[in-house]
């Protein structure tokens, strides 16, 4: 279960990353149980929002007795970006460490992961092997909060805030299996109340504009609820968008590897 080469005393943190529907959370929880005295920090740009549970795939029941952080810390529609995430991460990390526990960062938002583990220099020149995410809006998965192009700090250089010793693990499933999982999970979420969840957000005062900006499930289900597209079109376009998003996630992770970050890929 624990990848060869990992020794808890040699690192400050584990990071479990991977594309959507690759089993990241379940794997991180299994690792936490096997290692003992671990707590999980979420690295998901949308799971920070309360009442956005089904659409973001929080699956909180998977954590069981393992404590988790940075989920349900902001109201939908409020401003949240990578700068706020870095502050929240630092607080969670320091809290976990102060209690003698070991942190496991887990998620698929590569921009957030890189920002807190290798730090970013928000300058105007081109990033070092880091692809620009193709998601618009300030809330989109991996979207740039400021519009600036980031530069990954090369491993070995001290970041602006801290230089964490991180062991990276990637959850790797085949493309065909990932496609099957995404399609199956989407249908499960649609049948489990995702449409009702998003309708409730609209009725609670969260604007359609904000929900559209969250992308993926929130974008296409909102378009359906507004009457702009029918159910079949919503389901089809949403599935395509999630598949494309999964590819962009992998492109980001490969960019991390090209920048010098060693990701240990495992079959969860």
C-alpha positions as CSV (number, residue, x, y, z in Angstrom):
1,X,0.0,0.0,0.0
2,X,2.7,2.5,1.0
3,X,4.9,3.2,-2.1
4,X,8.5,2.1,-1.9
5,X,10.9,4.9,-1.0
6,X,8.5,6.6,1.5
7,X,9.6,7.0,5.1
8,X,7.4,9.1,7.2
9,X,10.3,10.7,9.1
10,X,11.9,11.9,5.8
11,X,9.0,14.0,4.7
12,X,6.8,16.8,5.9
13,X,3.7,15.7,4.0
14,X,2.3,13.2,1.6
15,X,0.4,14.4,-1.5
16,X,-2.1,12.2,-3.2
17,X,-3.1,13.7,-6.6
18,X,-4.8,12.4,-9.7
19,X,-7.5,13.1,-12.3
20,X,-11.2,13.0,-11.4
21,X,-12.7,9.6,-10.7
22,X,-9.3,8.0,-10.1
23,X,-9.9,7.0,-6.5
24,X,-7.8,9.7,-4.8
25,X,-9.8,10.1,-1.6
26,X,-10.3,6.5,-0.9
27,X,-6.6,5.8,-1.5
28,X,-5.6,8.8,0.8
29,X,-7.8,7.5,3.6
30,X,-6.4,4.0,3.3
31,X,-2.9,5.5,3.5
32,X,-3.9,7.5,6.6
33,X,-5.1,4.4,8.3
34,X,-2.1,2.4,7.5
35,X,0.4,5.1,8.5
36,X,-1.5,6.2,11.6
37,X,-1.8,9.7,13.2
38,X,-2.6,11.3,9.8
39,X,-5.1,14.0,8.8
40,X,-6.2,14.9,5.3
41,X,-6.1,18.4,3.7
42,X,-8.3,18.7,0.7
43,X,-6.9,20.3,-2.5
44,X,-10.1,20.8,-4.3
45,X,-11.1,24.3,-5.5
46,X,-14.8,23.6,-5.2
47,X,-15.1,21.4,-2.2
48,X,-14.3,24.5,-0.1
49,X,-17.9,25.6,-0.6
50,X,-20.7,24.6,1.7
51,X,-23.9,23.0,0.4
52,X,-22.1,22.0,-2.8
53,X,-21.8,18.3,-1.9
54,X,-23.0,16.0,-4.7
55,X,-21.7,18.2,-7.5
56,X,-18.2,18.4,-6.1
57,X,-18.1,14.8,-5.0
58,X,-17.2,15.4,-1.4
59,X,-18.1,11.8,-0.5
60,X,-17.5,12.6,3.2
61,X,-18.5,9.1,4.3
62,X,-15.3,7.8,2.8
63,X,-13.2,9.6,5.4
64,X,-14.7,7.6,8.3
65,X,-12.7,8.4,11.4
66,X,-9.9,10.2,9.5
67,X,-10.0,14.0,10.2
68,X,-10.2,16.3,7.1
69,X,-9.6,20.0,6.5
70,X,-10.5,22.7,4.0
71,X,-13.9,21.3,3.1
72,X,-17.0,23.4,3.7
73,X,-15.1,26.5,4.7
74,X,-16.7,29.1,2.5
75,X,-20.2,30.1,1.4
76,X,-21.2,29.6,-2.3
77,X,-20.9,32.8,-4.1
78,X,-18.2,34.3,-1.8
79,X,-14.8,35.0,-3.2
80,X,-12.3,32.2,-2.8
81,X,-9.1,31.9,-4.7
82,X,-5.6,30.4,-4.6
83,X,-4.3,33.2,-2.3
84,X,-7.0,32.4,0.3
85,X,-6.4,28.7,-0.2
86,X,-2.7,29.1,0.6
87,X,-3.6,30.9,3.8
88,X,-6.1,28.3,4.8
89,X,-3.6,25.5,3.9
90,X,-0.9,27.1,6.1
91,X,-3.3,27.2,9.1
92,X,-4.4,23.6,8.6
93,X,-0.9,22.3,8.1
94,X,0.5,24.1,11.1
95,X,-2.4,22.9,13.3
96,X,-1.9,19.3,12.2
97,X,1.8,19.5,12.8
98,X,1.4,21.2,16.2
99,X,-0.6,18.2,17.4
100,X,2.0,15.7,16.3
101,X,0.0,14.4,13.4
102,X,1.1,13.9,9.8
103,X,-0.7,15.7,6.9
104,X,-1.8,14.2,3.6
105,X,-2.8,16.6,0.9
106,X,-5.3,15.1,-1.4
107,X,-7.1,16.5,-4.5
108,X,-7.1,17.1,-8.2
109,X,-6.7,20.9,-8.4
110,X,-3.1,20.9,-9.7
111,X,-2.9,24.7,-9.4
112,X,-3.7,24.6,-5.7
113,X,-1.4,21.6,-5.1
114,X,1.6,23.3,-6.8
115,X,0.9,26.6,-5.1
116,X,1.2,25.2,-1.6
117,X,3.9,22.5,-2.1
118,X,6.3,24.3,-4.5
119,X,4.8,27.8,-4.3
120,X,4.2,30.1,-7.2
121,X,5.7,33.3,-8.3
122,X,2.9,35.3,-9.9
123,X,4.9,37.1,-12.5
124,X,4.2,37.9,-16.1
125,X,6.7,35.6,-17.8
126,X,5.8,32.1,-19.0
127,X,5.5,29.2,-16.6
128,X,8.1,26.5,-16.3
129,X,6.5,23.6,-18.0
130,X,3.2,24.4,-16.4
131,X,0.2,24.3,-18.9
132,X,-2.4,27.1,-18.6
133,X,-5.7,25.6,-17.5
134,X,-8.4,25.9,-20.1
135,X,-11.2,26.9,-17.7
136,X,-12.6,30.3,-17.6
137,X,-13.9,32.2,-14.5
138,X,-12.4,32.9,-11.1
139,X,-13.9,29.8,-9.6
140,X,-13.2,27.2,-12.2
141,X,-11.1,24.1,-11.4
142,X,-7.5,25.3,-11.7
143,X,-8.4,28.7,-13.0
144,X,-6.0,31.6,-12.3
145,X,-7.3,33.9,-9.6
146,X,-5.4,36.9,-10.8
147,X,-5.0,36.2,-14.5
148,X,-1.2,36.1,-14.0
149,X,0.9,33.3,-15.3
150,X,2.6,31.3,-12.6
151,X,6.1,29.9,-12.4
152,X,6.8,26.7,-10.6
153,X,9.7,26.9,-8.1
154,X,12.2,24.3,-9.2
155,X,12.7,21.6,-6.5
156,X,15.6,22.4,-4.4
157,X,14.9,26.2,-4.4
158,X,13.4,27.6,-1.3
159,X,9.8,28.9,-1.9
160,X,8.6,32.3,-0.8
161,X,6.8,30.8,2.2
162,X,8.1,27.4,3.1
163,X,10.1,24.5,1.6
164,X,8.1,21.4,2.4
165,X,9.5,17.9,1.8
166,X,6.7,16.4,-0.1
167,X,6.3,12.8,-1.3
168,X,3.9,12.9,-4.3
169,X,1.7,9.9,-5.2
170,X,-0.5,9.9,-8.3
171,X,-3.6,7.6,-8.6
172,X,-3.4,6.1,-12.1
173,X,-6.2,4.4,-13.9
174,X,-6.4,3.6,-17.6
175,X,-8.1,6.0,-19.9
176,X,-10.9,3.5,-20.6
177,X,-11.5,2.8,-17.0
178,X,-11.5,6.5,-16.2
179,X,-14.1,7.1,-18.9
180,X,-16.3,4.3,-17.4
181,X,-15.9,5.6,-13.9
182,X,-16.8,9.2,-14.9
183,X,-19.9,8.1,-16.8
184,X,-21.1,5.8,-14.0
185,X,-20.4,8.4,-11.3
186,X,-22.2,11.2,-13.3
187,X,-25.4,9.0,-13.6
188,X,-25.2,8.2,-9.9
189,X,-25.0,11.8,-9.0
190,X,-27.8,12.8,-11.3
191,X,-30.0,10.1,-9.7
192,X,-28.8,11.0,-6.1
193,X,-30.1,14.6,-6.1
194,X,-27.5,16.7,-7.8
195,X,-30.1,18.6,-9.8
196,X,-32.1,19.3,-6.6
197,X,-28.9,20.4,-4.8
198,X,-28.2,23.0,-7.5
199,X,-31.9,24.1,-7.6
200,X,-31.7,24.6,-3.9
201,X,-28.6,26.8,-4.3
202,X,-30.4,29.0,-6.8
203,X,-33.5,29.2,-4.5
204,X,-31.2,30.2,-1.6
205,X,-30.0,33.2,-3.5
206,X,-26.8,32.0,-5.1
207,X,-26.9,33.6,-8.6
208,X,-27.0,31.6,-11.8
209,X,-24.0,33.6,-12.9
210,X,-21.9,32.3,-10.0
211,X,-23.0,28.7,-10.5
212,X,-22.2,28.9,-14.2
213,X,-18.7,30.2,-13.2
214,X,-18.1,27.1,-11.1
215,X,-18.0,25.0,-14.3
216,X,-18.8,21.4,-15.0
217,X,-21.8,20.1,-13.0
218,X,-22.8,23.5,-11.8
219,X,-22.6,25.0,-15.2
220,X,-24.6,22.5,-17.2
221,X,-27.2,21.7,-14.6
222,X,-27.8,25.4,-14.1
223,X,-28.3,25.8,-17.9
224,X,-30.8,22.9,-17.7
225,X,-32.6,24.5,-14.8
226,X,-32.8,27.8,-16.6
227,X,-34.4,26.0,-19.5
228,X,-31.5,26.7,-21.9
229,X,-30.9,23.0,-22.7
230,X,-32.9,19.8,-22.2
231,X,-31.9,17.0,-19.9
232,X,-30.4,14.8,-22.6
233,X,-28.3,17.6,-23.9
234,X,-27.2,18.5,-20.4
235,X,-26.1,15.0,-19.6
236,X,-24.3,14.6,-22.9
237,X,-22.4,17.9,-22.7
238,X,-21.6,17.5,-19.1
239,X,-20.1,14.1,-19.6
240,X,-17.9,15.4,-22.5
241,X,-16.8,18.4,-20.3
242,X,-15.8,16.1,-17.4
243,X,-13.8,13.9,-19.8
244,X,-12.0,16.9,-21.2
245,X,-11.4,18.2,-17.7
246,X,-9.8,14.9,-16.7
247,X,-7.4,15.2,-19.6
248,X,-6.5,18.7,-18.6
249,X,-5.7,17.5,-15.1
250,X,-3.3,14.9,-16.4
251,X,-1.7,17.5,-18.6
252,X,-1.1,19.7,-15.5
253,X,0.4,16.7,-13.5
254,X,2.7,15.8,-16.5
255,X,3.8,19.5,-16.4
256,X,4.7,19.1,-12.8
257,X,6.8,16.1,-13.7
258,X,8.5,18.0,-16.5
259,X,9.4,20.8,-14.0
260,X,11.3,18.2,-11.8
261,X,8.6,17.0,-9.4
262,X,8.7,13.2,-8.9
263,X,5.3,11.7,-8.8
264,X,5.0,8.0,-7.8
265,X,2.1,6.6,-9.8
266,X,0.1,3.8,-8.3
267,X,-2.9,1.7,-9.2
268,X,-5.4,2.4,-6.5
